[in-house]
Amino acid sequence: MNKRTCTALAAAVAAALVLGTAGCSDGRRSGGGNGKNPATANLGAVIGGTPQKGGTLTVLSNTDFTHLDPARNWVMSDMEFGTRLLYRTLVTYRAAPGTKGGELVPDLATDLGTPSDGARTWTFRLKKGIRYEDGTPVTAQDVKYNVERSFSPDLPGGADYAARYLKGAEGYRGPAEGKHLDSIRTPDDHTIVFELRKPFAEFADATVMPTFAPVPREKDTGPGYDNRPFSSGPYKIETYQRNKKLVLVRNPHWDPATDGIRKAYPDRLVMVMGLKPNQIDDRMIASQGADASAVPWYALRPESAAKVLPNAGVRERLLAESTNCTDMLQMHTGRAPFDDPRIRRAVQYALDKEVVVTASGGPAFNDVSTAYMPATLFDGKQPDTLRIPATGDVERAKRLLAEAGKPDGLSTKLTVSIGDKGRGEAIQQALGKAGIKVTIETVDPSAFYATIGDTAGRTDLVYTGWCPDYPSGSTFLPFVFDGRYIKEKGNTGNHSLFRDDATMRRMDEIAAMTDAGKAAAAWRDLDGDILAQAPAVPVLVRRWPLVVGDNIAGAYGHTSFGGQLDYASVGLKDPAKAQG
């Protein structure tokens, strides 16, 4: 970003956004001094009414997907797109705005699963009549096969609930050599049974993950499956040119009688990739011609906020649900200088989170984060256990550096996704004041997770985030701070490479608790304990602002998918205006 001071940027944005001086407030709230946030007027609402069937929905994107292979798909927006359009999972989330979108509902399965043996065994029965794009039936064996292939070393990046919980999964490397997991049984084509190594009352929630979608063995092409997953959903891939264009058409064998989630309003979906983010914003704001029937893939750029919020007509087309994800600055705790907790705490104190919030579009679209887990896992409000000012404490940071033998500061490198470059520059500016000189390396979003997942080759600092897969601390802290699941390649979540025996023992103790209330409280306490060791700095929780076209209907941000547009329900007001 251009290095403007907080005061200057806030003045420019505040005049346009009617937010007063909120751009330099304490950052713990959204909106302005009058308590109303102009970005959130449509929260919990559906924009455009009920869609009509037909037409072409266009998606404008600056980037390609990280992965569409369900065994590898573990990025929130990509998961939403894949599981709402291309493949079905054992269970999923209700297609509804607001809190109703958090309701777990059956998808491939007839119900939410049946636990037995103290929740060590889970049985799911599949609906009959669900077919792939070639008309062949979906079977329980296909679900088992995809879970097994998620262990394959050449298919990194996917959710690892199966690796964490399935009995006998240690050391398993997938089905390529004819080896299978005995802990997944398929007594018949419509029954699948999972045997877990320990009780897991939340296992049904985990089966929302694309890992639990079906893949027929004969269609598996290994890493190439990313380019052409075989459809069990309402659409199939007609053409896919990586980084250029994806075209989806109807799956003629999808039966809506078996699917109470997906409405499949458009005849076609066309995603155009490689566009410049500022051009996407401007086209969506203008909503002219074919763009009236388009939606953006990525969130509105912070720089475009001043073009949207003052304009009542554009605000009517604005979605801005919370991502429910915490952005973090993660430090490589396994090597110098960040193996020294004093250095890590110096970063905690040096970081001016308000500058980062401003670079992210201001408090209309962001809240300062004072804990790792988002507010939804703290009954609506994050605690502030460290009591570090949102603007940081540079002098305290300098003292910590001196105590660690770095009185003259240090130099390091930070990796950010291209879309986070402005946030990276804000971090660079803030840490520089304490003598921490940061060089920024930017990476295309489609390659970002592979880059930071290379634990040997990555930089000391990475700016990334984590979203709970469902409302439980068990889907956050263990995935971000359990050192037992760090991988050399394809590492996910624990990008601080944090390994602490006491922390891991406590995670196991909490996971074994049968009282959900006591477990929730214990996760909250553990959040503060880890924060005191400073493997990462929680920075902010973003909203996911999307401006949709004038001809779009059925649009809302899904609260369980990071605020992304729910492709299960979106369509067109007038399909005749969007043929192609």
C-alpha positions in Angstrom: 0.0 0.0 0.0 1.0 3.6 -0.3 2.5 4.6 3.0 -0.1 7.0 4.3 -0.5 7.7 8.0 -3.5 6.5 9.8 -4.7 10.0 10.3 -4.6 10.9 6.6 -6.2 7.7 5.5 -8.9 7.8 8.1 -9.7 11.4 7.1 -10.0 10.5 3.5 -12.1 7.4 4.1 -14.2 8.8 7.0 -15.5 11.6 4.9 -16.7 9.2 2.3 -18.0 6.5 4.7 -19.6 8.7 7.2 -17.6 7.0 9.9 -16.3 10.0 11.8 -12.8 9.3 13.1 -13.5 5.6 13.6 -10.6 4.8 11.2 -8.2 5.4 14.1 -10.4 4.2 16.9 -9.4 1.3 19.2 -10.5 -1.0 16.4 -12.4 -3.4 18.6 -15.8 -2.6 17.0 -17.2 -2.4 13.6 -18.8 0.7 12.2 -18.6 4.4 13.3 -19.1 6.6 16.2 -22.9 6.5 15.9 -22.8 2.7 16.5 -24.2 1.9 13.0 -22.0 0.2 10.4 -23.1 1.0 6.9 -21.5 -2.1 5.6 -23.8 -4.5 7.5 -27.2 -3.3 6.5 -27.9 -6.6 4.6 -26.7 -9.0 7.3 -29.0 -12.0 7.5 -30.9 -10.8 4.4 -31.2 -12.2 0.9 -30.4 -9.7 -1.9 -32.5 -9.7 -5.1 -35.4 -11.9 -4.0 -36.0 -15.4 -5.4 -34.0 -16.3 -8.6 -35.6 -17.6 -11.8 -34.3 -20.7 -13.3 -31.9 -20.4 -16.3 -29.3 -18.1 -17.7 -25.6 -17.8 -17.1 -24.1 -16.7 -13.8 -20.7 -15.1 -14.3 -18.0 -15.1 -11.6 -15.2 -12.5 -11.9 -12.0 -13.6 -10.3 -8.4 -12.4 -10.0 -7.1 -15.9 -9.3 -7.7 -19.6 -9.8 -8.7 -22.1 -7.0 -6.1 -23.4 -4.7 -7.6 -26.9 -5.2 -10.9 -28.4 -6.5 -9.9 -32.0 -5.8 -12.1 -32.8 -2.7 -9.2 -34.6 -1.0 -7.1 -31.4 -1.2 -9.8 -28.7 -0.9 -9.4 -26.9 2.5 -9.6 -23.2 1.7 -13.0 -21.8 2.8 -14.2 -20.2 -0.4 -13.0 -23.2 -2.5 -14.7 -25.6 -0.2 -18.0 -23.6 -0.5 -17.7 -23.6 -4.3 -16.8 -27.3 -4.6 -19.4 -28.7 -2.2 -22.2 -26.5 -3.3 -21.8 -27.1 -7.1 -19.6 -30.1 -7.9 -19.7 -32.7 -5.2 -21.7 -33.6 -2.2 -20.5 -34.6 1.3 -22.0 -36.8 3.9 -23.5 -33.8 5.7 -23.4 -30.1 5.0 -24.8 -26.8 6.1 -28.3 -25.5 5.5 -28.6 -23.1 2.6 -29.8 -20.0 4.5 -28.6 -16.6 5.6 -27.6 -15.6 9.1 -27.4 -18.0 12.0 -29.7 -20.5 10.2 -26.7 -21.2 7.9 -25.0 -22.8 10.8 -27.4 -25.7 11.0 -26.0 -29.1 10.1 -28.2 -31.1 7.7 -27.8 -34.4 5.8 -26.5 -34.4 2.3 -25.3 -37.7 0.9 -26.4 -39.3 4.1 -30.0 -39.9 5.3 -29.3 -38.3 8.7 -26.4 -36.8 10.7 -24.9 -40.2 11.5 -25.4 -42.7 14.4 -22.7 -42.8 17.1 -22.0 -46.0 19.1 -19.3 -47.3 21.4 -19.1 -44.0 23.2 -18.8 -42.0 20.0 -15.8 -44.1 18.9 -17.9 -45.6 16.0 -20.0 -43.6 13.5 -22.4 -45.1 11.0 -23.8 -43.2 8.0 -26.4 -44.5 5.5 -26.4 -43.0 2.1 -29.5 -41.9 0.2 -30.5 -43.9 -2.9 -30.7 -42.3 -6.3 -27.7 -40.1 -6.1 -25.7 -40.3 -9.4 -22.5 -39.0 -10.9 -22.5 -37.1 -14.1 -22.3 -40.3 -16.2 -25.4 -41.8 -14.5 -23.5 -44.3 -12.4 -24.6 -44.5 -8.7 -22.6 -42.9 -5.8 -21.6 -45.6 -3.4 -20.3 -45.8 0.1 -17.1 -47.3 -1.3 -16.5 -44.1 -3.2 -16.6 -42.0 0.0 -14.2 -44.5 1.6 -11.9 -44.2 -1.4 -11.7 -40.4 -1.2 -11.0 -40.4 2.5 -8.2 -42.9 1.9 -6.7 -40.9 -1.0 -6.6 -37.8 1.3 -3.6 -39.6 3.0 -1.6 -39.7 -0.3 1.7 -37.8 -0.2 1.1 -36.5 -3.7 -2.2 -35.0 -2.7 -1.3 -32.5 0.1 -3.3 -29.6 1.4 -6.6 -31.2 2.5 -8.4 -31.4 5.8 -6.8 -34.0 8.1 -9.6 -34.9 10.4 -9.4 -38.5 9.1 -5.6 -38.6 10.0 -6.3 -37.2 13.4 -9.2 -39.4 14.4 -9.4 -42.7 12.4 -8.2 -45.8 14.1 -5.0 -47.3 12.6 -4.3 -44.3 10.4 -0.8 -43.7 11.7 1.7 -44.1 8.8 -1.0 -44.7 6.2 -0.1 -43.3 2.8 -3.2 -43.8 0.7 -4.7 -46.5 -1.6 -2.2 -46.3 -4.5 -0.5 -49.5 -3.5 -3.7 -51.4 -2.8 -3.6 -50.7 0.9 -6.8 -49.7 2.6 -8.0 -48.5 6.1 -9.7 -51.2 8.1 -11.2 -48.5 10.2 -13.5 -47.5 7.4 -16.0 -50.3 6.6 -18.7 -50.4 3.9 -21.0 -53.3 4.7 -23.0 -52.5 1.5 -23.2 -49.8 -1.2 -25.2 -47.4 1.1 -23.6 -47.9 4.5 -20.2 -46.5 5.7 -18.8 -47.1 9.2 -15.9 -45.1 10.7 -14.0 -46.5 13.7 -12.2 -43.8 15.6 -9.1 -44.2 17.9 -10.8 -42.1 20.6 -14.3 -40.7 21.2 -15.2 -37.8 19.0 -18.7 -36.4 19.6 -18.3 -33.8 16.8 -17.4 -36.3 14.0 -20.6 -35.5 12.1 -19.5 -31.9 11.9 -16.2 -33.0 10.4 -18.0 -34.8 7.6 -18.9 -31.5 6.1 -15.3 -31.4 4.8 -14.7 -32.2 1.1 -12.7 -35.2 2.3 -16.0 -36.9 2.9 -17.2 -36.4 -0.7 -17.2 -39.4 -3.1 -14.6 -40.1 -5.8 -15.0 -43.2 -8.0 -11.7 -45.1 -8.1 -11.8 -45.5 -11.9 -12.0 -41.7 -12.4 -9.1 -40.9 -10.1 -6.2 -39.3 -11.9 -4.0 -38.5 -8.9 -2.8 -34.9 -8.9 -4.6 -34.4 -12.2 -7.9 -34.8 -10.5 -7.6 -31.2 -9.4 -8.3 -30.2 -13.0 -11.4 -32.4 -13.5 -13.2 -33.6 -10.4 -16.1 -36.0 -11.3 -19.4 -34.5 -10.4 -21.9 -35.8 -7.9 -23.5 -32.3 -7.6 -25.8 -30.2 -9.7 -23.1 -29.1 -12.1 -20.2 -30.7 -14.0 -17.1 -29.2 -15.6 -17.5 -28.5 -19.3 -14.1 -26.8 -19.7 -11.4 -25.7 -17.2 -8.3 -23.7 -18.4 -6.3 -23.1 -15.3 -5.8 -19.5 -14.4 -8.1 -18.5 -17.3 -11.6 -19.8 -17.3 -13.9 -22.4 -15.8 -17.3 -23.3 -17.3 -19.9 -25.4 -15.4 -23.0 -26.9 -17.0 -25.8 -28.9 -15.6 -25.2 -32.5 -14.4 -28.2 -34.2 -16.2 -28.2 -37.0 -13.6 -28.5 -34.8 -10.5 -31.8 -35.4 -8.9 -33.2 -32.5 -6.8 -35.5 -35.0 -5.1 -32.3 -36.3 -3.3 -31.0 -32.8 -2.6 -32.7 -30.4 -0.2 -29.8 -27.9 -0.2 -28.8 -26.9 -3.8 -31.3 -25.0 -5.9 -29.2 -25.0 -9.1 -30.9 -21.9 -10.6 -28.5 -21.0 -13.4 -28.0 -23.2 -16.5 -24.3 -22.3 -16.6 -21.7 -20.8 -14.4 -18.7 -19.2 -16.0 -15.7 -18.1 -13.9 -13.4 -15.7 -15.6 -9.9 -15.7 -14.0 -6.9 -13.5 -14.1 -8.7 -10.2 -13.9 -7.2 -7.2 -12.0 -8.8 -6.8 -8.6 -9.4 -3.1 -9.0 -11.1 -3.8 -12.4 -13.4 -6.4 -10.8 -14.4 -3.9 -8.1 -15.1 -1.1 -10.6 -17.1 -3.4 -12.9 -19.2 -4.7 -10.0 -19.9 -1.2 -8.7 -20.9 0.0 -12.1 -23.0 -3.2 -12.9 -23.3 -2.4 -16.5 -24.3 -4.7 -19.3 -23.3 -8.3 -18.8 -21.7 -7.4 -15.4 -25.3 -6.9 -14.0 -25.4 -10.8 -14.1 -22.0 -11.2 -12.4 -20.7 -11.7 -8.9 -17.1 -11.2 -7.6 -15.1 -14.2 -6.4 -12.9 -12.3 -4.0 -13.7 -9.7 -1.4 -13.9 -6.0 -2.2 -10.5 -4.3 -2.0 -10.0 -2.0 0.9 -9.3 0.9 -1.5 -12.7 0.5 -3.1 -14.7 0.9 0.2 -15.0 4.7 -0.4 -16.7 4.0 -3.7 -19.3 1.7 -2.1 -20.4 2.8 1.3 -21.4 6.4 0.5 -23.6 5.2 -2.4 -27.0 3.9 -1.2 -27.7 2.2 -4.5 -24.5 0.2 -4.4 -24.9 -0.5 -0.7 -28.2 -2.3 -1.5 -26.1 -4.8 -3.4 -23.4 -5.2 -0.7 -22.9 -8.4 1.3 -20.5 -8.1 4.3 -20.8 -11.1 6.6 -18.0 -11.8 9.0 -15.4 -14.4 7.9 -15.3 -15.7 11.4 -11.6 -16.3 10.7 -8.7 -14.8 12.6 -5.9 -13.2 10.5 -2.5 -13.9 12.2 1.1 -13.0 11.9 2.8 -16.4 12.4 6.4 -16.7 13.4 8.7 -19.6 12.7 9.3 -20.8 16.2 11.6 -23.6 15.1 14.6 -21.4 14.1 16.4 -18.2 15.2 15.5 -15.6 15.9 11.9 -16.5 16.5 12.8 -19.6 18.7 13.3 -17.0 21.4 10.0 -16.1 23.1 11.3 -12.6 23.9 11.7 -11.9 20.2 8.2 -13.2 19.5 6.7 -11.0 22.3 8.6 -8.0 20.9 6.6 -8.6 17.7 3.4 -8.8 19.7 4.1 -5.4 21.2 5.5 -3.7 18.1 2.5 -4.5 15.9 0.1 -1.6 15.4 -3.1 -3.5 14.6 -5.0 -0.3 13.9 -2.7 0.4 11.0 -3.5 -3.0 9.6 -7.2 -2.5 10.1 -7.0 0.8 8.2 -5.1 -0.9 5.4 -7.9 -3.5 5.3 -10.6 -1.0 4.7 -11.2 0.4 8.1 -13.4 -0.7 11.0 -16.5 -1.0 8.7 -14.9 -4.2 7.3 -12.6 -5.4 10.2 -12.4 -5.9 13.9 -9.1 -5.9 15.9 -8.4 -9.4 17.2 -7.1 -9.9 20.8 -7.3 -13.7 20.9 -6.6 -16.5 18.4 -10.1 -18.0 18.3 -12.8 -15.7 16.8 -15.5 -14.1 19.0 -18.1 -16.7 18.1 -16.1 -19.2 20.1 -16.0 -16.8 23.1 -19.8 -16.3 23.3 -19.6 -13.2 21.1 -16.6 -11.3 22.6 -12.9 -12.0 22.5 -11.0 -11.6 25.8 -8.0 -9.3 25.9 -5.7 -11.2 28.2 -2.5 -9.5 27.2 -3.9 -5.9 27.4 -1.5 -4.7 24.7 -2.8 -1.4 23.2 -4.3 -1.9 19.7 -1.7 0.7 18.5 1.1 -1.4 20.0 3.8 -0.4 22.5 7.0 0.3 20.6 9.1 1.1 23.6 8.2 -2.2 25.3 9.0 -4.0 22.1 12.5 -2.4 22.0 13.2 -3.4 25.5 12.3 -7.0 24.8 14.6 -7.0 21.8 17.4 -5.7 23.9 16.8 -8.4 26.5 17.1 -10.9 23.7 20.4 -9.5 22.7 19.1 -7.6 19.7 19.4 -3.9 20.9 19.8 -2.8 17.3 16.8 -4.8 16.0 16.8 -7.5 13.4 16.0 -8.2 9.8 13.5 -10.8 8.6 11.2 -11.7 5.7 7.4 -11.9 5.5 5.3 -13.9 3.0 1.9 -12.6 2.1 -0.7 -13.4 -0.6 -0.9 -10.7 -3.3 -4.3 -9.7 -1.9 -2.7 -9.1 1.5 0.1 -6.9 0.2 -1.4 -3.8 1.8 -1.7 -5.5 5.1 1.9 -6.7 4.8 3.1 -3.2 4.2 1.2 -2.0 7.3 2.9 -4.7 9.3 6.3 -3.7 7.8 5.7 -0.1 8.8 4.7 -0.9 12.4 7.5 -3.4 13.1 10.0 -1.1 11.5 9.4 1.5 14.3 10.7 -1.0 16.8 13.8 -1.9 14.7 12.4 -5.0 13.1 13.2 -4.6 9.4 10.8 -6.6 7.2 11.2 -7.6 3.6 7.9 -8.6 2.0 7.6 -11.5 -0.5 4.2 -11.7 -2.3 2.8 -14.9 -3.7 -0.2 -15.5 -6.1 -3.2 -16.7 -4.0 -3.4 -20.0 -5.9 0.2 -20.9 -4.9 0.2 -19.2 -1.5 -0.6 -22.2 0.7 1.9 -24.5 -1.1 4.6 -21.8 -0.6 4.1 -21.3 3.1 3.4 -25.0 3.6 7.0 -25.8 2.6 8.4 -25.7 6.1 12.1 -25.7 5.0 11.9 -23.1 2.3 9.4 -20.6 3.8 10.2 -17.2 5.3 10.3 -16.6 9.1 7.0 -14.7 9.1 3.8 -15.5 7.2 0.5 -13.6 7.2 -2.4 -16.0 7.1 -5.5 -17.0 9.0 -7.6 -19.8 10.3 -11.3 -20.4 10.4 -13.1 -22.9 12.6 -14.7 -25.6 10.4 -17.6 -25.6 12.9 -18.3 -23.8 16.2 -15.8 -25.6 18.4 -12.4 -24.8 19.7 -11.4 -28.3 18.7 -11.4 -27.1 15.0 -9.1 -24.1 15.8 -6.4 -24.5 18.4 -5.3 -28.0 17.6 -5.0 -27.3 13.9 -3.0 -24.1 14.4 -0.8 -25.1 17.3 -0.5 -28.9 17.6 3.1 -29.7 16.6 2.4 -33.4 16.0 0.8 -32.7 12.6 3.4 -30.5 11.1 4.4 -31.6 7.6 7.5 -30.8 5.6 5.4 -30.2 2.5 1.8 -29.2 2.4 1.8 -28.0 6.0 -1.5 -26.4 7.0 -2.6 -24.4 10.0 0.4 -24.5 12.2 2.6 -22.1 10.3 4.4 -21.0 13.4 5.7 -24.6 13.6 4.8 -24.4 17.3 5.7 -27.6 19.3 5.0 -27.5 23.1 4.5 -30.7 25.0 2.3 -29.2 27.8 0.0 -27.5 25.2 -0.4 -30.8 23.3 -1.1 -32.7 26.4 -3.8 -30.2 27.4 -5.3 -30.4 23.9 -5.7 -34.2 24.3 -7.3 -33.7 27.8 -9.8 -31.2 26.4 -10.6 -33.4 23.4 -11.5 -36.3 25.8 -14.0 -34.2 27.8 -17.6 -35.3 27.4 -19.1 -32.1 28.8 -19.3 -29.7 25.9 -19.6 -26.7 28.2 -16.5 -27.6 30.2 -14.6 -28.3 26.9 -15.5 -24.9 25.5 -14.3 -23.1 28.6 -11.1 -25.1 28.6 -10.4 -24.2 24.9 -10.9 -20.6 25.8 -8.4 -20.8 28.7 -5.9 -22.6 26.5 -6.2 -19.8 23.9 -4.8 -17.4 26.5 -2.1 -19.8 27.6 -0.8 -20.2 24.0 -1.1 -16.4 23.4 1.3 -15.8 26.3 3.9 -17.9 24.5 3.5 -15.8 21.4 3.9 -18.2 18.5 1.7 -15.9 16.5 0.0 -12.5 16.8 -3.8 -12.4 16.3 -4.4 -9.3 14.1 -7.9 -8.9 12.9 -11.2 -10.6 11.9 -12.4 -9.5 8.5 -15.8 -9.2 6.9 -16.1 -10.6 3.4 -17.6 -7.6 1.4 -19.0 -8.6 -2.0 -20.9 -6.3 -4.4 -23.1 -8.3 -6.7 -24.7 -7.2 -10.0 -28.1 -5.7 -10.4 -29.5 -8.8 -12.0 -28.4 -11.1 -9.2 -31.0 -12.8 -6.9 -30.9 -15.1 -4.0 -27.6 -13.7 -2.8 -26.3 -13.8 0.8 -23.0 -14.5 2.5 -22.9 -17.9 4.2 -21.9 -17.6 7.8 -20.4 -21.2 7.8 -18.3 -20.6 4.8 -16.4 -17.4 5.8 -19.0 -15.0 4.4 -18.6 -16.3 0.8 -21.6 -16.1 -1.5 -23.7 -19.2 -1.1 -23.6 -20.8 -4.6 -26.3 -23.3 -3.6 -28.9 -20.5 -3.7 -27.7 -17.7 -6.0 -29.2 -17.1 -9.4 -30.6 -14.4 -11.7 -33.6 -12.1 -11.5 -34.1 -12.2 -15.3 -32.2 -15.1 -17.0 -33.0 -13.7 -20.4 -30.5 -10.9 -19.7 -27.7 -13.4 -19.0 -27.6 -15.9 -21.8 -24.2 -17.3 -23.0 
